Every structure is written in C-alpha cells, then in structure tokens.
Amino acid sequence: MEFLQPADLPEALAAKAAHPDAVPLWGGTDVMVELNFARRRPEAILDLTRVSELAEWDGGNGRLRIGAGVTYTRAIAELGDRLPGLARASRTVGSPQIRNRGTIGGNLGSSSPAGDALPPLYASGAEIELASAEGTRRVPVEQFITGPKRNVLEPGELIAAFHVPAATGPQQFSKVGTRNAMVIAVCSFALSLDPEGRRVGTCIGSAAPTPVRAGEAERFAEGVLEEEGLWDSRAPIGAAALARFGELAAAAASPIDDVRGSAAYRRHALSVLARRTLGWAWDELCA
Ligand SMILES: Cc1cc2nc3c(=O)[nH]c(=O)nc-3n(C[C@H](O)[C@H](O)[C@H](O)COP(=O)(O)OP(=O)(O)OC[C@H]3O[C@@H](n4cnc5c(N)ncnc54)[C@H](O)[C@@H]3O)c2cc1C
C-alpha cells in the first residue's frame, strides 16, 4: 500500500489528482477500523495530518469557516460558545481518545446517518467546501450527503472545510444510545434557535438513510412562535404545541428495525427528544 504524506494543501490536492483512488486519512478512527477488519484494501492512503491549512478555523462577520481537520476535542474547547449544538454533539462522540483523534471532516467523509457531528450542521444550514487541483466549490450539507455512506465528493476532491453561521441563540443536541459513552446513536436530534432571523432549525440523526431535517416541525414551531407573539413576549411555549412539534419531528424520520432499536422505538424516542430540545432551548433563550 502506498502511503502519501503531503506537507501542505497544494501538495495534498496534487497527490489526490495524481492518485484519485487514494483514501484520505485524518484521525483514522473510521479508516483504520475498515483496514483492520479488511473491509477496505486501498492501493494508497493519503495522510492529511501534516496539512496544517485543514486544521485551522476562523470566524469573521458571524460566519465561521472550520477546517476539515478540526477534532471534536477542539470543537468543544474552541467553538463551544459559537456553535453550542456542535459542541454538545461532540461531547457524545466515542471516548476522549476518539474525540482527540476524530475530526468533523472525517465524520462528513464517512457520511454515516449516525454521524453525530452531522445533525448540528444540518440544523444550522452548513455548507461544505470541497477542494481539488482545479479549484473549490461549496455544497449545502443536505446535498453533500446522498445516502448511507455516500456523498458527492469527486475522486480528485478533498473536504477542505465547512461554513456555518455562528449561533445567534440556543442550540441543543440530544442522543439516545444503549449506554452513556462509546455508543452509536439509536437516534438523535439537533435543534437551533435563531431569534434574530426568527427561525427554528432541526435535524434527525440515525433514523433515515441520511440525516434529515424535520421541515414541517420547523414551520409549525416558527408559526406558533410568530402567531402567539412568543419571540417578543418570551412567554413559555404551551405543552400542546411542544407535543405537536415532537409528533411532526418523529413523522419526518424513516427509521428501520435493527440491532440498536426498532423503528417504532426510534419514532417514539424522536418525538420525546424533539419536544425536550425545543423546551430546553426556549427556556435558555428566556432565562
Ligand atoms: C471506538 C469508536 C467510537 C466512535 N464513536 C463515535 C460516535 O460516538 N459518534 C460518531 O459520530 N462517530 C463515532 N466513531 C466514528 C469516528 O470516530 C467518526 O466518524 C470520526 O469523525 C471520523 O473522523 P476521523 O478524522 O478519524 O476520520 P478518518 O477515519 O480519518 O476518515 C473517515 C472518512 O472520511 C474520509 N476523509 C477524512 N478526511 C477527509 C478529507 N479532508 N477529505 C475527504 N475525505 C476525508 C476518509 O477517507 C474516510 O472515508 C467512533 C469510532 C470508534 C473507533
């Protein structure tokens, strides 16, 4: 197996152009599992860990550009105030060792419906920056992931970064697993409140072939907050509206029965997660 180790981004893009089948590697917490279990035998590995450009982030004008090589540990420590939803999701990933190695770019590259970093990116309307030797393009995260473990990356492309607005209000993430740590989500739910734009963003994880936004639930919540004047009054959201939001969110999922849980359980759990996360976020906004 050839091992390519570019020193910077131009070298990495040239290497990917010359070896389009090379498998990119950052933390290796997905790639190494596949190699160890002989699920994959690539002819070349493209080690990106020396490409410092990919590990940078910056954030002018309320828009953040976060390099693909930013780890979960760094997202928690450095971005928790700007992206509390992503930080909450990052805290649920694996163990400290996995959070130190694993990256959000790697989660995007794997494109698993259970990837925990993904729902917060959908809820906030993130865009993924893809780079090749020919240039860069930006793709909304909803168009980037096309199916379970499938995405629109072309052979000569790398994930360079993602772009996301800094939070203007509370963000939540909640995950059901069969234990508290080192667990693949049975289902998860991310929620983002934008009091400036008067928008509610959501995303369901691990209960459809891809992460999926609960659009009808979002419109319902926005309607309630607008029509009842709650954005201005900051009065509590009624229990019936919270319950309806939960029902609509669960209806947006298309879960399957598998070893981690039944479809019926996932739907029920999602209605609870959605209701609770909206309640928690609203309480935080009004506190
Ligand atoms: C014990 C254990 C526990 C885990 N727990 C969780 C969990 O709780 N939640 C969760 O979501 N995941 C979990 N994972 C999976 C994994 O840690 C995450 O998906 C992580 O984000 C992968 O990041 P990485 O940097 O290690 O990616 P890598 O393994 O290096 O790469 C993953 C994929 O992305 C591609 N890739 C990486 N970087 C780029 C790039 N810049 N451009 C293009 N393609 C790229 C690779 O080719 C590969 O296909 C766990 C894994 C293990 C081993």
The ligand as a Tripos MOL2 file, in Angstrom:
@<TRIPOS>MOLECULE
LIG
   53    58     1     0     0
SMALL
NO_CHARGES

@<TRIPOS>ATOM
      1 C1        -14.3710    3.4050   19.3050 C.3       1 LIG1
      2 C2        -15.0270    4.3480   18.3550 C.ar      1 LIG1
      3 C3        -16.0990    5.1230   18.8060 C.ar      1 LIG1
      4 C4        -16.7370    6.0040   17.9140 C.ar      1 LIG1
      5 N1        -17.7870    6.7450   18.3820 N.ar      1 LIG1
      6 C5        -18.4320    7.5900   17.5250 C.ar      1 LIG1
      7 C6        -19.5500    8.3650   17.9860 C.ar      1 LIG1
      8 O1        -19.9550    8.3130   19.1510 O.2       1 LIG1
      9 N2        -20.1590    9.1870   17.0780 N.ar      1 LIG1
     10 C7        -19.7420    9.2890   15.7910 C.ar      1 LIG1
     11 O2        -20.3210   10.0430   15.0120 O.2       1 LIG1
     12 N3        -18.6740    8.5660   15.3280 N.ar      1 LIG1
     13 C8        -18.0300    7.7270   16.1700 C.ar      1 LIG1
     14 N4        -16.9740    6.9860   15.7040 N.ar      1 LIG1
     15 C9        -16.5730    7.0990   14.2920 C.3       1 LIG1
     16 C10       -15.4370    8.1360   14.0100 C.3       1 LIG1
     17 O3        -14.7040    8.4220   15.1790 O.3       1 LIG1
     18 C11       -16.0150    9.4470   13.4510 C.3       1 LIG1
     19 O4        -16.7520    9.2190   12.2640 O.3       1 LIG1
     20 C12       -14.9080   10.4840   13.1790 C.3       1 LIG1
     21 O5        -15.4940   11.7360   12.9580 O.3       1 LIG1
     22 C13       -14.0130   10.1360   11.9910 C.3       1 LIG1
     23 O6        -13.0170   11.1460   11.8930 O.3       1 LIG1
     24 P1        -11.5030   10.7800   11.5140 P.3       1 LIG1
     25 O7        -10.7450   12.0570   11.4290 O.co2     1 LIG1
     26 O8        -10.9720    9.7360   12.4290 O.co2     1 LIG1
     27 O9        -11.7410   10.1770   10.0580 O.3       1 LIG1
     28 P2        -10.9030    9.1010    9.2330 P.3       1 LIG1
     29 O10       -11.1110    7.7370    9.7830 O.co2     1 LIG1
     30 O11        -9.5090    9.5680    9.0300 O.co2     1 LIG1
     31 O12       -11.7140    9.2430    7.8470 O.3       1 LIG1
     32 C14       -13.0950    8.9470    7.7820 C.3       1 LIG1
     33 C15       -13.5830    9.0470    6.3300 C.3       1 LIG1
     34 O13       -13.5010   10.3740    5.8660 O.3       1 LIG1
     35 C16       -12.5810   10.4720    4.7860 C.3       1 LIG1
     36 N5        -11.8710   11.7270    4.9880 N.ar      1 LIG1
     37 C17       -11.2460   12.1560    6.1180 C.ar      1 LIG1
     38 N6        -10.7900   13.4060    5.9430 N.ar      1 LIG1
     39 C18       -11.1320   13.7700    4.6840 C.ar      1 LIG1
     40 C19       -10.9310   14.9530    3.9140 C.ar      1 LIG1
     41 N7        -10.3160   16.0500    4.4100 N.pl3     1 LIG1
     42 N8        -11.4110   14.9770    2.6450 N.ar      1 LIG1
     43 C20       -12.0520   13.9020    2.1280 C.ar      1 LIG1
     44 N9        -12.2760   12.7600    2.8100 N.ar      1 LIG1
     45 C21       -11.8160   12.7020    4.0780 C.ar      1 LIG1
     46 C22       -11.7270    9.2230    4.8530 C.3       1 LIG1
     47 O14       -11.1910    8.8490    3.6060 O.3       1 LIG1
     48 C23       -12.7470    8.2200    5.3620 C.3       1 LIG1
     49 O15       -13.5830    7.7800    4.3030 O.3       1 LIG1
     50 C24       -16.3070    6.1110   16.5640 C.ar      1 LIG1
     51 C25       -15.1950    5.3350   16.1240 C.ar      1 LIG1
     52 C26       -14.5830    4.4790   17.0070 C.ar      1 LIG1
     53 C27       -13.4020    3.6580   16.5190 C.3       1 LIG1
@<TRIPOS>BOND
     1     1     2 1
     2     2     3 ar
     3     2    52 ar
     4     3     4 ar
     5     4     5 ar
     6     4    50 ar
     7     5     6 ar
     8     6     7 ar
     9     6    13 1
    10     7     8 2
    11     7     9 ar
    12     9    10 ar
    13    10    11 2
    14    10    12 ar
    15    12    13 ar
    16    13    14 ar
    17    14    15 1
    18    14    50 ar
    19    15    16 1
    20    16    17 1
    21    16    18 1
    22    18    19 1
    23    18    20 1
    24    20    21 1
    25    20    22 1
    26    22    23 1
    27    23    24 1
    28    24    25 2
    29    24    26 1
    30    24    27 1
    31    27    28 1
    32    28    29 2
    33    28    30 1
    34    28    31 1
    35    31    32 1
    36    32    33 1
    37    33    34 1
    38    33    48 1
    39    34    35 1
    40    35    36 1
    41    35    46 1
    42    36    37 ar
    43    36    45 ar
    44    37    38 ar
    45    38    39 ar
    46    39    40 ar
    47    39    45 ar
    48    40    41 1
    49    40    42 ar
    50    42    43 ar
    51    43    44 ar
    52    44    45 ar
    53    46    47 1
    54    46    48 1
    55    48    49 1
    56    50    51 ar
    57    51    52 ar
    58    52    53 1
@<TRIPOS>SUBSTRUCTURE
     1 LIG1         1 GROUP 0 **** ****
